[in-house]
Amino acid sequence: MATTGIQDIVSATGLNRSSLYSTFGGKQELYRAALERYVQDRSRPVLGRLEEDDAGCRRAPSSSRG
């Protein structure tokens, strides 16, 4: 399992460690914020388009189907 350390995030973003901890509190909170942002920006628009089309949700494959 790959792990990402705070220093990896600091290096990738150019932010400093204290700013990350001040804003998010820790890696787990940063991960949650990033995941929520991804869902908001990427998943919700796609799901919204499916909901607009009455047939969209019925036609979308379900992972629960065998």
C-alpha positions in Angstrom: 0.0 0.0 0.0 1.4 3.4 -1.0 1.5 6.1 1.6 1.7 9.9 1.1 3.4 11.9 3.8 2.9 15.5 4.7 6.3 16.3 3.2 5.1 14.8 -0.1 2.0 17.1 0.0 4.1 20.1 1.0 6.5 19.4 -1.9 3.7 18.9 -4.4 1.6 21.9 -3.4 4.3 24.4 -2.4 2.4 25.1 0.8 4.1 24.9 4.1 3.4 22.3 6.8 2.0 24.7 9.3 -0.5 26.0 6.7 -1.7 22.5 6.0 -2.2 21.6 9.6 -3.8 25.0 10.4 -6.3 24.6 7.5 -7.1 20.9 7.7 -5.8 19.6 11.0 -4.1 16.6 9.5 -3.7 14.2 6.6 -7.0 12.5 7.1 -8.9 15.8 7.1 -7.0 16.9 4.0 -7.9 13.7 2.3 -11.6 14.1 3.2 -11.6 17.7 1.9 -10.0 16.5 -1.4 -12.4 13.7 -1.8 -15.4 16.0 -1.1 -14.1 18.4 -3.7 -13.6 15.6 -6.2 -17.2 14.4 -5.7 -18.5 17.9 -6.0 -16.6 18.8 -9.1 -16.5 15.4 -11.0 -19.2 12.9 -9.7 -22.1 15.2 -9.0 -22.3 16.7 -12.5 -22.3 13.3 -14.1 -24.9 11.9 -11.7 -27.0 15.1 -12.2 -27.0 14.5 -16.0 -28.2 10.9 -15.4 -31.0 12.1 -13.1 -32.2 14.7 -15.7 -32.8 11.9 -18.2 -35.5 9.6 -16.8 -33.9 6.7 -18.7 -30.4 7.5 -17.6 -30.5 5.9 -14.1 -32.4 2.9 -15.4 -29.8 2.3 -18.1 -26.8 2.9 -15.9 -25.1 -0.4 -14.9 -25.4 -1.3 -11.3 -22.6 -2.9 -9.4 -25.1 -4.8 -7.3 -26.4 -6.8 -10.3 -24.9 -10.2 -10.9 
